[in-house]
Amino acid sequence: MTTYTTAQIRNIVLLGQQGSGKTTLAESLLFSAGAIGRVGAVQDGNTVSDFTDEEKEHGHSLFATLVSADHDGVHLNLLDTPGSPDFMGQAISALPAADTAALVLDAGEPIGSVSRRLMAMAEEQRLCRMVIINKIDHAPEGLASVLEQVQKVFGKRCLPMNLPAEGGKKVVDCFFETEGESDLGPVEDAHTAIIDQVVEIDEDLMSVYLEQGHVKPEQLHDAFEQALREGHLVPVCFVAARPHEDHENPVGVKELVRVLEKLAPSPIEGNPRPFLRGDDTDHEIFADHDPEKHVLAHVFQVRIDPFVGKICLFRVHQGTVTGQSQLFIGDPKTGESKKPFKIGHLQKVQGSKHSEIEQAIPGDLVAVAKIEDIHFDAVLHDSHDEDRLHLRPLRFPEPLTGLAVSPKKRGDEQKIGDALSKLQEEDPTFTVTRDATTHETVIHGLGELQLRVVLEELKNRYNVEVDTKTPRIAYRETISSKAEGHHRHKKQTGGAGQFGEVFLRIEPLERGTGFEFVNDTFGGSIPHQFLPAIEKGIRQALEEGVVAGYPMQDIRVSVYDGKHHPVDSKEVAFITAGKRAFAEAVANASPVLLEPMVDVEVTAPEGYLGDITGDLSSKRGRVQGTDMVGSGQMCISALVPLAEVANYQSELRSMTGGQGSYTMSMSHYDPMPAHVQEKVAAESQKELVEAG
């Protein structure tokens, strides 16, 4: 049986840049809490979190991993997430499972764009937040400026719960304690700053504080939790998670465990996760942390093991789940659930190890295996009243880096398709598409590293190898003026013929609108039953494009006239007539190619500012701004055509001697210059001819 209650659970997701030490911190926390007997090292490949072959090979986290520990009456769940921008999807996926987001920073490095973006997403998800400044023993003399930088980026609400002392060799508490000295000044000053911040949100507590001049830490608990929920306070803790040669034990980790146990919110105290019903985005439904009520749970991760099968990690929000539980997988669109599945073997996860448990209570993070119909973001429940419930969708960055793949061995097509489908289930930022014009299988991810790891997984996990080549950029086509089109389709083959005639007009829509189909016919010139066929033909033409074979968008099509035959008119005739009438109209509507524009954020030493901005300008980019982010680092924001930064990772590394990093996210589509359009169209036509 479970030996803890919901009030004793702490669910914490560790976020931050690659190299900030999240995995080492998780390892040290497990050790300090008594869950493991020794602290593993990332470079040795023996940590609890980084257990896959790919993670050991690359020397850093590639997947979000769940680990846990029981200590001093508290059950601590930690989600260790990757810090590479290529694997940001894994970190974002873990947010709904947590109550607290802990941003881990390297004391010797500036706050990077990944940290800023993940912290913003945690705030958007209404998670309680905290900052953990790691590696304080590496740069003890600069810790005051690190705290100043944290407060500059995330606000003055970021206040230390403990402070470094003796040159970063220890930390001193400044929440429970009021006396002492630290490397950053008197403990009393830091303690007073926390009290002042917390009592601001509780008038009664404020009155006590003003009358008595002090309040005890235990009196602050409720107000402290409220301050966390409202984002009025972001606690800061200092640690050196990896044992240093000058000291055998990690610095500040035991103290951090105490902070998490005493002050981090339980699932009951954190902000509840709102559920939505179907398409109703205005009315939020909140689960009740009552173990006796019906079950509501959310799947936050899917992993597929070639030997074990599909493993789904989920958080229980309401009710109690046991091995005998019969649950449904809700469908937010149709509200139709398939027949219930039996949990069977309910599992607790510790990195790569799974142990069977009897039950999971509200707040628990657990797993179930071998249920094929479960998918990421699914809501599990045991009541038909909850069929359409779902969480508000997460905002994932759009996968923009692509590779066309083909099997090295003839006959491996199906094997590769199955493997890619499984990998796609594991990461919402990894997609697989089939290009209808070039017949290429194209995989897309957030960066070169993510796709390289996918290729490694294909080989290591599924024993298939592929050839790769750079695919076409995902251009789009549209029109820039109004036009009309007409086509009469007439075919006689001895028996019943085919007849359909369509008149239509087209006009451009605002960028991002998509496609609109309007019926402007009157008098029965085209019977109502043939209008869907006309739309179908137009949609086929939209997919095939006109300028260079790319899908078309942002067009309104109005069918205003036509003719039919009482015997020969058929659906296929109006599909053809609609398609060709549309193609004629597009040819007269000044068609243009649209190219994807991306927001690029580059972080690099300020000495490279001129080189980077000049290079971005040469790529038809528009520099939006520059900002100092501390430690001699600059952050440069620019809007650049995706085609120009397809190989930017290697180019930036070469330009900055490996000291630059960047993130990239989709912005919008823009018409490309005429000379570029001519070049792209010519290349596309050549590819289409070669593809046959």
WOKA-V327518 format. One record per helix or strand of 3 or more residues. SS is the DSSP state (alpha for helix, beta for strand). FROM is the first residue (numbers start at 1). LEN is the number of residues. If there is no record, write none. Layout:
BEGIN
((SS;FROM;LEN) (SS;FROM;LEN))
END
This chain:
BEGIN
((alpha;6;3) (beta;9;7) (alpha;22;11) (alpha;42;3) (alpha;53;6) (beta;65;7) (beta;74;7) (alpha;85;13) (beta;100;7) (alpha;113;12) (beta;128;7) (alpha;140;15) (beta;158;3) (beta;162;4) (beta;170;4) (alpha;187;13) (alpha;203;10) (alpha;217;13) (beta;234;5) (alpha;253;11) (beta;274;4) (beta;280;7) (beta;296;10) (beta;309;10) (beta;326;4) (beta;346;5) (beta;353;4) (beta;365;5) (beta;379;3) (alpha;384;3) (beta;389;3) (beta;401;7) (alpha;413;14) (beta;431;4) (beta;441;5) (alpha;448;15) (beta;466;4) (beta;476;4) (beta;483;9) (beta;498;11) (beta;515;5) (alpha;528;17) (beta;555;9) (alpha;571;17) (beta;591;15) (alpha;606;13) (beta;622;9) (beta;633;9) (alpha;642;4) (alpha;648;9) (beta;661;11) (alpha;674;18))
END
